[in-house]
Amino acid sequence: MSGTDINQVLAQMRAMAAAAEGNKTSPAAASDAGKPDFGKLLEESINKVNEAQQHAGNLALSFEAGNPNVNLGEVMVALQKASLSFEAMTQVRNKLVSAYQEVMNMQV
């Protein structure tokens, strides 16, 4: 996963956080504008985090097995990217849970 991929994932997560904080546009308006819906965006972000973790795990296993094409620096960078993306996803999840709880506590 390159640096631009991480920036794209972070941009998607920021968009999800803005939607969770009460963006005034309705889901129908978002889909009419040609933008992916919230569920699809969330699913794509989770899949990218999963891919980063799998890639880092595979690199670590290759390095442990003694593969000469994999160096320690590459493994460490991949592991840090995977860790950072997972931490960002966890923070987004926490914000979503908080927003859900706030909505559930609203009086109708």
N, CA, C and O atoms as a printed pandas DataFrame, in Angstrom:
     atom_number atom_name residue_name chain_id  residue_number  x_coord  y_coord  z_coord
0              1         N          MET        A               1    0.849   -1.166    0.000
1              2        CA          MET        A               1    0.000    0.000    0.000
2              3         C          MET        A               1    0.894    1.227    0.000
3              4         O          MET        A               1    1.748    1.376    0.875
4              5         N          SER        A               2    0.705    2.104   -0.972
5              6        CA          SER        A               2    1.549    3.276   -1.083
6              7         C          SER        A               2    1.019    4.413   -0.224
7              8         O          SER        A               2   -0.063    4.321    0.356
8              9         N          GLY        A               3    1.792    5.479   -0.153
9             10        CA          GLY        A               3    1.399    6.638    0.628
10            11         C          GLY        A               3    0.113    7.274    0.115
11            12         O          GLY        A               3   -0.690    7.784    0.896
12            13         N          THR        A               4   -0.080    7.241   -1.210
13            14        CA          THR        A               4   -1.312    7.812   -1.750
14            15         C          THR        A               4   -2.514    6.961   -1.369
15            16         O          THR        A               4   -3.600    7.502   -1.160
16            17         N          ASP        A               5   -2.351    5.649   -1.273
17            18        CA          ASP        A               5   -3.445    4.785   -0.844
18            19         C          ASP        A               5   -3.838    5.109    0.589
19            20         O          ASP        A               5   -5.026    5.153    0.908
20            21         N          ILE        A               6   -2.864    5.335    1.449
21            22        CA          ILE        A               6   -3.142    5.690    2.836
22            23         C          ILE        A               6   -3.898    7.016    2.877
23            24         O          ILE        A               6   -4.848    7.166    3.645
24            25         N          ASN        A               7   -3.481    7.976    2.053
25            26        CA          ASN        A               7   -4.166    9.266    2.021
26            27         C          ASN        A               7   -5.601    9.108    1.537
27            28         O          ASN        A               7   -6.502    9.780    2.038
28            29         N          GLN        A               8   -5.820    8.220    0.564
29            30        CA          GLN        A               8   -7.179    7.975    0.091
30            31         C          GLN        A               8   -8.028    7.353    1.182
31            32         O          GLN        A               8   -9.184    7.736    1.363
32            33         N          VAL        A               9   -7.468    6.396    1.911
33            34        CA          VAL        A               9   -8.201    5.753    3.001
34            35         C          VAL        A               9   -8.530    6.785    4.075
35            36         O          VAL        A               9   -9.650    6.816    4.584
36            37         N          LEU        A              10   -7.563    7.625    4.420
37            38        CA          LEU        A              10   -7.815    8.654    5.423
38            39         C          LEU        A              10   -8.872    9.648    4.954
39            40         O          LEU        A              10   -9.700   10.091    5.749
40            41         N          ALA        A              11   -8.850    9.997    3.681
41            42        CA          ALA        A              11   -9.866   10.910    3.144
42            43         C          ALA        A              11  -11.251   10.267    3.217
43            44         O          ALA        A              11  -12.235   10.932    3.540
44            45         N          GLN        A              12  -11.321    8.972    2.915
45            46        CA          GLN        A              12  -12.597    8.271    3.013
46            47         C          GLN        A              12  -13.075    8.218    4.449
47            48         O          GLN        A              12  -14.264    8.386    4.719
48            49         N          MET        A              13  -12.149    7.984    5.378
49            50        CA          MET        A              13  -12.529    7.924    6.789
50            51         C          MET        A              13  -12.991    9.287    7.289
51            52         O          MET        A              13  -13.915    9.369    8.099
52            53         N          ARG        A              14  -12.358   10.354    6.815
53            54        CA          ARG        A              14  -12.798   11.694    7.199
54            55         C          ARG        A              14  -14.195   11.967    6.667
55            56         O          ARG        A              14  -15.020   12.575    7.349
56            57         N          ALA        A              15  -14.458   11.513    5.441
57            58        CA          ALA        A              15  -15.792   11.691    4.866
58            59         C          ALA        A              15  -16.834   10.920    5.671
59            60         O          ALA        A              15  -17.941   11.410    5.892
60            61         N          MET        A              16  -16.476    9.708    6.108
61            62        CA          MET        A              16  -17.392    8.924    6.933
62            63         C          MET        A              16  -17.634    9.600    8.268
63            64         O          MET        A              16  -18.761    9.618    8.761
64            65         N          ALA        A              17  -16.581   10.159    8.859
65            66        CA          ALA        A              17  -16.725   10.844   10.145
66            67         C          ALA        A              17  -17.625   12.064    9.992
67            68         O          ALA        A              17  -18.450   12.339   10.863
68            69         N          ALA        A              18  -17.472   12.796    8.896
69            70        CA          ALA        A              18  -18.328   13.962    8.659
70            71         C          ALA        A              18  -19.778   13.526    8.499
71            72         O          ALA        A              18  -20.685   14.201    8.987
72            73         N          ALA        A              19  -20.002   12.410    7.824
73            74        CA          ALA        A              19  -21.362   11.898    7.661
74            75         C          ALA        A              19  -21.924   11.453    8.996
75            76         O          ALA        A              19  -23.113   11.640    9.257
76            77         N          ALA        A              20  -21.090   10.867    9.847
77            78        CA          ALA        A              20  -21.555   10.394   11.151
78            79         C          ALA        A              20  -21.859   11.550   12.092
79            80         O          ALA        A              20  -22.693   11.410   12.986
80            81         N          GLU        A              21  -21.204   12.683   11.909
81            82        CA          GLU        A              21  -21.415   13.830   12.785
82            83         C          GLU        A              21  -22.633   14.655   12.400
83            84         O          GLU        A              21  -22.874   15.716   12.977
84            85         N          GLY        A              22  -23.388   14.183   11.443
85            86        CA          GLY        A              22  -24.638   14.870   11.132
86            87         C          GLY        A              22  -24.596   15.690    9.873
87            88         O          GLY        A              22  -25.144   16.791    9.829
88            89         N          ASN        A              23  -23.959   15.178    8.856
89            90        CA          ASN        A              23  -23.966   15.853    7.569
90            91         C          ASN        A              23  -25.417   16.046    7.138
91            92         O          ASN        A              23  -26.217   15.118    7.267
92            93         N          LYS        A              24  -25.775   17.209    6.636
93            94        CA          LYS        A              24  -27.161   17.570    6.338
94            95         C          LYS        A              24  -27.709   16.895    5.080
95            96         O          LYS        A              24  -28.919   16.934    4.857
96            97         N          THR        A              25  -26.865   16.278    4.250
97            98        CA          THR        A              25  -27.366   15.652    3.036
98            99         C          THR        A              25  -27.987   14.310    3.353
99           100         O          THR        A              25  -27.509   13.579    4.220
100          101         N          SER        A              26  -29.043   13.996    2.653
101          102        CA          SER        A              26  -29.729   12.725    2.862
102          103         C          SER        A              26  -29.023   11.635    2.068
103          104         O          SER        A              26  -28.301   11.940    1.119
104          105         N          PRO        A              27  -29.217   10.365    2.437
105          106        CA          PRO        A              27  -28.583    9.277    1.679
106          107         C          PRO        A              27  -29.027    9.262    0.225
107          108         O          PRO        A              27  -28.241    8.926   -0.660
108          109         N          ALA        A              28  -30.269    9.620   -0.027
109          110        CA          ALA        A              28  -30.756    9.636   -1.408
110          111         C          ALA        A              28  -30.026   10.702   -2.213
111          112         O          ALA        A              28  -29.683   10.475   -3.373
112          113         N          ALA        A              29  -29.786   11.855   -1.614
113          114        CA          ALA        A              29  -29.078   12.922   -2.321
114          115         C          ALA        A              29  -27.641   12.525   -2.601
115          116         O          ALA        A              29  -27.092   12.862   -3.650
116          117         N          ALA        A              30  -27.027   11.808   -1.664
117          118        CA          ALA        A              30  -25.643   11.376   -1.874
118          119         C          ALA        A              30  -25.553   10.375   -3.012
119          120         O          ALA        A              30  -24.623   10.440   -3.816
120          121         N          SER        A              31  -26.503    9.449   -3.095
121          122        CA          SER        A              31  -26.438    8.457   -4.163
122          123         C          SER        A              31  -26.806    9.084   -5.497
123          124         O          SER        A              31  -26.310    8.655   -6.539
124          125         N          ASP        A              32  -27.680   10.104   -5.481
125          126        CA          ASP        A              32  -28.033   10.787   -6.716
126          127         C          ASP        A              32  -26.858   11.562   -7.286
127          128         O          ASP        A              32  -26.754   11.729   -8.501
128          129         N          ALA        A              33  -25.980   12.032   -6.426
129          130        CA          ALA        A              33  -24.840   12.822   -6.873
130          131         C          ALA        A              33  -23.728   11.947   -7.446
131          132         O          ALA        A              33  -22.692   12.469   -7.859
132          133         N          GLY        A              34  -23.921   10.633   -7.480
133          134        CA          GLY        A              34  -22.921    9.734   -8.028
134          135         C          GLY        A              34  -21.873    9.312   -7.024
135          136         O          GLY        A              34  -20.888    8.674   -7.393
136          137         N          LYS        A              35  -22.063    9.655   -5.760
137          138        CA          LYS        A              35  -21.123    9.271   -4.719
138          139         C          LYS        A              35  -21.525    7.917   -4.159
139          140         O          LYS        A              35  -22.711    7.586   -4.130
140          141         N          PRO        A              36  -20.544    7.125   -3.711
141          142        CA          PRO        A              36  -20.900    5.839   -3.107
142          143         C          PRO        A              36  -21.628    6.063   -1.786
143          144         O          PRO        A              36  -21.382    7.047   -1.088
144          145         N          ASP        A              37  -22.520    5.144   -1.455
145          146        CA          ASP        A              37  -23.239    5.304   -0.199
146          147         C          ASP        A              37  -22.327    4.986    0.980
147          148         O          ASP        A              37  -21.237    4.442    0.805
148          149         N          PHE        A              38  -22.781    5.328    2.170
149          150        CA          PHE        A              38  -21.967    5.210    3.371
150          151         C          PHE        A              38  -21.535    3.776    3.627
151          152         O          PHE        A              38  -20.376    3.528    3.957
152          153         N          GLY        A              39  -22.450    2.835    3.479
153          154        CA          GLY        A              39  -22.134    1.429    3.729
154          155         C          GLY        A              39  -21.043    0.921    2.797
155          156         O          GLY        A              39  -20.131    0.212    3.222
156          157         N          LYS        A              40  -21.145    1.286    1.528
157          158        CA          LYS        A              40  -20.144    0.844    0.549
158          159         C          LYS        A              40  -18.783    1.475    0.854
159          160         O          LYS        A              40  -17.749    0.814    0.751
160          161         N          LEU        A              41  -18.792    2.734    1.222
161          162        CA          LEU        A              41  -17.552    3.430    1.564
162          163         C          LEU        A              41  -16.884    2.792    2.782
163          164         O          LEU        A              41  -15.668    2.601    2.810
164          165         N          LEU        A              42  -17.696    2.468    3.783
165          166        CA          LEU        A              42  -17.175    1.824    4.982
166          167         C          LEU        A              42  -16.606    0.444    4.659
167          168         O          LEU        A              42  -15.536    0.075    5.144
168          169         N          GLU        A              43  -17.324   -0.307    3.844
169          170        CA          GLU        A              43  -16.865   -1.644    3.457
170          171         C          GLU        A              43  -15.539   -1.581    2.696
171          172         O          GLU        A              43  -14.640   -2.382    2.949
172          173         N          GLU        A              44  -15.417   -0.646    1.779
173          174        CA          GLU        A              44  -14.179   -0.496    1.013
174          175         C          GLU        A              44  -13.003   -0.140    1.917
175          176         O          GLU        A              44  -11.901   -0.664    1.753
176          177         N          SER        A              45  -13.246    0.751    2.870
177          178        CA          SER        A              45  -12.184    1.147    3.793
178          179         C          SER        A              45  -11.725   -0.020    4.653
179          180         O          SER        A              45  -10.528   -0.212    4.864
180          181         N          ILE        A              46  -12.674   -0.792    5.144
181          182        CA          ILE        A              46  -12.327   -1.966    5.954
182          183         C          ILE        A              46  -11.558   -2.980    5.125
183          184         O          ILE        A              46  -10.602   -3.584    5.612
184          185         N          ASN        A              47  -11.964   -3.169    3.888
185          186        CA          ASN        A              47  -11.252   -4.112    3.011
186          187         C          ASN        A              47   -9.821   -3.652    2.743
187          188         O          ASN        A              47   -8.908   -4.475    2.682
188          189         N          LYS        A              48   -9.618   -2.351    2.583
189          190        CA          LYS        A              48   -8.258   -1.844    2.349
190          191         C          LYS        A              48   -7.381   -2.033    3.580
191          192         O          LYS        A              48   -6.201   -2.362    3.460
192          193         N          VAL        A              49   -7.951   -1.828    4.756
193          194        CA          VAL        A              49   -7.191   -2.057    5.991
194          195         C          VAL        A              49   -6.843   -3.536    6.109
195          196         O          VAL        A              49   -5.727   -3.886    6.492
196          197         N          ASN        A              50   -7.791   -4.394    5.783
197          198        CA          ASN        A              50   -7.549   -5.832    5.827
198          199         C          ASN        A              50   -6.442   -6.232    4.849
199          200         O          ASN        A              50   -5.571   -7.034    5.186
200          201         N          GLU        A              51   -6.478   -5.673    3.643
201          202        CA          GLU        A              51   -5.444   -5.975    2.651
202          203         C          GLU        A              51   -4.065   -5.531    3.146
203          204         O          GLU        A              51   -3.077   -6.241    2.957
204          205         N          ALA        A              52   -4.001   -4.363    3.776
205          206        CA          ALA        A              52   -2.723   -3.865    4.296
206          207         C          ALA        A              52   -2.187   -4.799    5.375
207          208         O          ALA        A              52   -0.988   -5.075    5.419
208          209         N          GLN        A              53   -3.067   -5.284    6.240
209          210        CA          GLN        A              53   -2.628   -6.192    7.291
210          211         C          GLN        A              53   -2.183   -7.533    6.721
211          212         O          GLN        A              53   -1.185   -8.098    7.170
212          213         N          GLN        A              54   -2.905   -8.039    5.749
213          214        CA          GLN        A              54   -2.514   -9.311    5.130
214          215         C          GLN        A              54   -1.183   -9.179    4.404
215          216         O          GLN        A              54   -0.334  -10.067    4.482
216          217         N          HIS        A              55   -1.006   -8.067    3.698
217          218        CA          HIS        A              55    0.253   -7.842    2.978
218          219         C          HIS        A              55    1.427   -7.779    3.956
219          220         O          HIS        A              55    2.477   -8.378    3.724
220          221         N          ALA        A              56    1.232   -7.048    5.049
221          222        CA          ALA        A              56    2.295   -6.935    6.059
222          223         C          ALA        A              56    2.592   -8.297    6.681
223          224         O          ALA        A              56    3.753   -8.643    6.901
224          225         N          GLY        A              57    1.554   -9.060    6.962
225          226        CA          GLY        A              57    1.747  -10.396    7.526
226          227         C          GLY        A              57    2.493  -11.321    6.577
227          228         O          GLY        A              57    3.368  -12.080    6.992
228          229         N          ASN        A              58    2.139  -11.250    5.297
229          230        CA          ASN        A              58    2.824  -12.083    4.302
230          231         C          ASN        A              58    4.295  -11.685    4.164
231          232         O          ASN        A              58    5.166  -12.547    4.040
232          233         N          LEU        A              59    4.567  -10.381    4.186
233          234        CA          LEU        A              59    5.960   -9.927    4.118
234          235         C          LEU        A              59    6.747  -10.406    5.334
235          236         O          LEU        A              59    7.894  -10.834    5.205
236          237         N          ALA        A              60    6.135  -10.335    6.506
237          238        CA          ALA        A              60    6.815  -10.780    7.728
238          239         C          ALA        A              60    7.110  -12.272    7.663
239          240         O          ALA        A              60    8.196  -12.713    8.041
240          241         N          LEU        A              61    6.143  -13.048    7.182
241          242        CA          LEU        A              61    6.365  -14.492    7.054
242          243         C          LEU        A              61    7.469  -14.799    6.049
243          244         O          LEU        A              61    8.285  -15.694    6.271
244          245         N          SER        A              62    7.494  -14.061    4.950
245          246        CA          SER        A              62    8.542  -14.257    3.945
246          247         C          SER        A              62    9.911  -13.926    4.521
247          248         O          SER        A              62   10.885  -14.637    4.274
248          249         N          PHE        A              63    9.981  -12.841    5.290
249          250        CA          PHE        A              63   11.252  -12.460    5.895
250          251         C          PHE        A              63   11.708  -13.515    6.900
251          252         O          PHE        A              63   12.884  -13.876    6.943
252          253         N          GLU        A              64   10.768  -14.005    7.705
253          254        CA          GLU        A              64   11.099  -15.037    8.693
254          255         C          GLU        A              64   11.562  -16.327    8.030
255          256         O          GLU        A              64   12.398  -17.052    8.571
256          257         N          ALA        A              65   11.009  -16.606    6.850
257          258        CA          ALA        A              65   11.385  -17.826    6.127
258          259         C          ALA        A              65   12.735  -17.676    5.433
259          260         O          ALA        A              65   13.281  -18.648    4.911
260          261         N          GLY        A              66   13.268  -16.460    5.427
261          262        CA          GLY        A              66   14.587  -16.247    4.828
262          263         C          GLY        A              66   14.555  -15.885    3.362
263          264         O          GLY        A              66   15.547  -16.081    2.661
264          265         N          ASN        A              67   13.456  -15.370    2.886
265          266        CA          ASN        A              67   13.346  -14.957    1.492
266          267         C          ASN        A              67   14.327  -13.806    1.240
267          268         O          ASN        A              67   14.232  -12.767    1.892
268          269         N          PRO        A              68   15.271  -13.978    0.300
269          270        CA          PRO        A              68   16.279  -12.928    0.065
270          271         C          PRO        A              68   15.703  -11.681   -0.613
271          272         O          PRO        A              68   16.356  -10.638   -0.620
272          273         N          ASN        A              69   14.509  -11.764   -1.178
273          274        CA          ASN        A              69   13.903  -10.623   -1.865
274          275         C          ASN        A              69   13.176   -9.670   -0.917
275          276         O          ASN        A              69   12.711   -8.611   -1.339
276          277         N          VAL        A              70   13.075  -10.040    0.360
277          278        CA          VAL        A              70   12.363   -9.215    1.337
278          279         C          VAL        A              70   13.359   -8.730    2.377
279          280         O          VAL        A              70   14.034   -9.531    3.024
280          281         N          ASN        A              71   13.447   -7.404    2.537
281          282        CA          ASN        A              71   14.368   -6.880    3.547
282          283         C          ASN        A              71   13.596   -6.396    4.774
283          284         O          ASN        A              71   12.384   -6.187    4.718
284          285         N          LEU        A              72   14.302   -6.225    5.856
285          286        CA          LEU        A              72   13.688   -5.873    7.132
286          287         C          LEU        A              72   13.007   -4.509    7.081
287          288         O          LEU        A              72   11.935   -4.328    7.659
288          289         N          GLY        A              73   13.612   -3.567    6.403
289          290        CA          GLY        A              73   13.020   -2.228    6.301
290          291         C          GLY        A              73   11.653   -2.252    5.641
291          292         O          GLY        A              73   10.722   -1.586    6.093
292          293         N          GLU        A              74   11.541   -3.020    4.578
293          294        CA          GLU        A              74   10.270   -3.140    3.867
294          295         C          GLU        A              74    9.200   -3.758    4.776
295          296         O          GLU        A              74    8.048   -3.324    4.781
296          297         N          VAL        A              75    9.596   -4.766    5.535
297          298        CA          VAL        A              75    8.670   -5.430    6.450
298          299         C          VAL        A              75    8.205   -4.460    7.533
299          300         O          VAL        A              75    7.015   -4.391    7.839
300          301         N          MET        A              76    9.132   -3.720    8.104
301          302        CA          MET        A              76    8.788   -2.793    9.183
302          303         C          MET        A              76    7.864   -1.677    8.693
303          304         O          MET        A              76    6.925   -1.298    9.393
304          305         N          VAL        A              77    8.125   -1.149    7.497
305          306        CA          VAL        A              77    7.270   -0.100    6.945
306          307         C          VAL        A              77    5.862   -0.645    6.695
307          308         O          VAL        A              77    4.876    0.019    7.014
308          309         N          ALA        A              78    5.763   -1.835    6.132
309          310        CA          ALA        A              78    4.450   -2.436    5.874
310          311         C          ALA        A              78    3.695   -2.687    7.176
311          312         O          ALA        A              78    2.487   -2.463    7.246
312          313         N          LEU        A              79    4.399   -3.148    8.204
313          314        CA          LEU        A              79    3.753   -3.390    9.492
314          315         C          LEU        A              79    3.268   -2.088   10.120
315          316         O          LEU        A              79    2.189   -2.049   10.712
316          317         N          GLN        A              80    4.054   -1.028    9.997
317          318        CA          GLN        A              80    3.638    0.263   10.557
318          319         C          GLN        A              80    2.445    0.840    9.809
319          320         O          GLN        A              80    1.545    1.409   10.426
320          321         N          LYS        A              81    2.428    0.698    8.474
321          322        CA          LYS        A              81    1.282    1.164    7.688
322          323         C          LYS        A              81    0.022    0.408    8.089
323          324         O          LYS        A              81   -1.043    1.005    8.242
324          325         N          ALA        A              82    0.142   -0.893    8.256
325          326        CA          ALA        A              82   -1.005   -1.705    8.649
326          327         C          ALA        A              82   -1.489   -1.302   10.041
327          328         O          ALA        A              82   -2.692   -1.197   10.282
328          329         N          SER        A              83   -0.560   -1.082   10.937
329          330        CA          SER        A              83   -0.917   -0.687   12.298
330          331         C          SER        A              83   -1.604    0.681   12.312
331          332         O          SER        A              83   -2.603    0.869   13.005
332          333         N          LEU        A              84   -1.077    1.614   11.562
333          334        CA          LEU        A              84   -1.645    2.958   11.503
334          335         C          LEU        A              84   -3.043    2.944   10.888
335          336         O          LEU        A              84   -3.950    3.608   11.391
336          337         N          SER        A              85   -3.218    2.198    9.813
337          338        CA          SER        A              85   -4.534    2.146    9.184
338          339         C          SER        A              85   -5.551    1.465   10.097
339          340         O          SER        A              85   -6.715    1.862   10.125
340          341         N          PHE        A              86   -5.128    0.449   10.841
341          342        CA          PHE        A              86   -6.042   -0.213   11.775
342          343         C          PHE        A              86   -6.420    0.725   12.908
343          344         O          PHE        A              86   -7.578    0.766   13.325
344          345         N          GLU        A              87   -5.454    1.472   13.404
345          346        CA          GLU        A              87   -5.735    2.429   14.480
346          347         C          GLU        A              87   -6.698    3.509   14.006
347          348         O          GLU        A              87   -7.594    3.909   14.750
348          349         N          ALA        A              88   -6.525    3.985   12.779
349          350        CA          ALA        A              88   -7.435    4.991   12.227
350          351         C          ALA        A              88   -8.834    4.414   12.079
351          352         O          ALA        A              88   -9.819    5.088   12.380
352          353         N          MET        A              89   -8.929    3.177   11.621
353          354        CA          MET        A              89  -10.233    2.521   11.483
354          355         C          MET        A              89  -10.901    2.368   12.849
355          356         O          MET        A              89  -12.113    2.541   12.970
356          357         N          THR        A              90  -10.121    2.046   13.865
357          358        CA          THR        A              90  -10.660    1.900   15.216
358          359         C          THR        A              90  -11.211    3.232   15.717
359          360         O          THR        A              90  -12.261    3.267   16.359
360          361         N          GLN        A              91  -10.513    4.322   15.429
361          362        CA          GLN        A              91  -10.984    5.640   15.853
362          363         C          GLN        A              91  -12.281    6.023   15.142
363          364         O          GLN        A              91  -13.179    6.610   15.746
364          365         N          VAL        A              92  -12.373    5.688   13.860
365          366        CA          VAL        A              92  -13.608    5.955   13.116
366          367         C          VAL        A              92  -14.752    5.136   13.704
367          368         O          VAL        A              92  -15.865    5.636   13.863
368          369         N          ARG        A              93  -14.474    3.884   14.021
369          370        CA          ARG        A              93  -15.499    3.038   14.644
370          371         C          ARG        A              93  -15.965    3.636   15.961
371          372         O          ARG        A              93  -17.163    3.653   16.246
372          373         N          ASN        A              94  -15.035    4.124   16.763
373          374        CA          ASN        A              94  -15.393    4.746   18.038
374          375         C          ASN        A              94  -16.289    5.965   17.834
375          376         O          ASN        A              94  -17.242    6.175   18.585
376          377         N          LYS        A              95  -15.981    6.765   16.819
377          378        CA          LYS        A              95  -16.806    7.935   16.516
378          379         C          LYS        A              95  -18.199    7.508   16.063
379          380         O          LYS        A              95  -19.194    8.127   16.442
380          381         N          LEU        A              96  -18.273    6.461   15.261
381          382        CA          LEU        A              96  -19.567    5.977   14.794
382          383         C          LEU        A              96  -20.411    5.448   15.953
383          384         O          LEU        A              96  -21.612    5.709   16.013
384          385         N          VAL        A              97  -19.802    4.720   16.855
385          386        CA          VAL        A              97  -20.522    4.205   18.022
386          387         C          VAL        A              97  -21.003    5.362   18.876
387          388         O          VAL        A              97  -22.134    5.349   19.363
388          389         N          SER        A              98  -20.162    6.352   19.061
389          390        CA          SER        A              98  -20.537    7.526   19.845
390          391         C          SER        A              98  -21.716    8.260   19.198
391          392         O          SER        A              98  -22.656    8.662   19.882
392          393         N          ALA        A              99  -21.656    8.429   17.879
393          394        CA          ALA        A              99  -22.750    9.095   17.169
394          395         C          ALA        A              99  -24.031    8.280   17.267
395          396         O          ALA        A              99  -25.109    8.846   17.445
396          397         N          TYR        A             100  -23.930    6.965   17.155
397          398        CA          TYR        A             100  -25.096    6.094   17.277
398          399         C          TYR        A             100  -25.720    6.224   18.660
399          400         O          TYR        A             100  -26.939    6.338   18.786
400          401         N          GLN        A             101  -24.893    6.208   19.688
401          402        CA          GLN        A             101  -25.407    6.333   21.049
402          403         C          GLN        A             101  -26.077    7.684   21.260
403          404         O          GLN        A             101  -27.094    7.780   21.946
404          405         N          GLU        A             102  -25.509    8.714   20.675
405          406        CA          GLU        A             102  -26.092   10.051   20.798
406          407         C          GLU        A             102  -27.458   10.114   20.113
407          408         O          GLU        A             102  -28.393   10.717   20.640
408          409         N          VAL        A             103  -27.569    9.500   18.955
409          410        CA          VAL        A             103  -28.850    9.473   18.237
410          411         C          VAL        A             103  -29.873    8.661   19.024
411          412         O          VAL        A             103  -31.034    9.060   19.112
412          413         N          MET        A             104  -29.473    7.556   19.584
413          414        CA          MET        A             104  -30.392    6.714   20.346
414          415         C          MET        A             104  -30.879    7.409   21.618
415          416         O          MET        A             104  -31.977    7.120   22.092
416          417         N          ASN        A             105  -30.092    8.307   22.170
417          418        CA          ASN        A             105  -30.482    9.022   23.377
418          419         C          ASN        A             105  -31.320   10.263   23.112
419          420         O          ASN        A             105  -31.783   10.912   24.050
420          421         N          MET        A             106  -31.520   10.598   21.835
421          422        CA          MET        A             106  -32.335   11.767   21.496
422          423         C          MET        A             106  -33.797   11.506   21.824
423          424         O          MET        A             106  -34.294   10.390   21.674
424          425         N          GLN        A             107  -34.470   12.551   22.271
425          426        CA          GLN        A             107  -35.902   12.438   22.522
426          427         C          GLN        A             107  -36.652   12.744   21.245
427          428         O          GLN        A             107  -36.317   13.682   20.521
428          429         N          VAL        A             108  -37.663   11.949   20.978
429          430        CA          VAL        A             108  -38.444   12.139   19.747
430          431         C          VAL        A             108  -39.722   12.871   20.042
431          432         O          VAL        A             108  -40.512   13.125   19.133
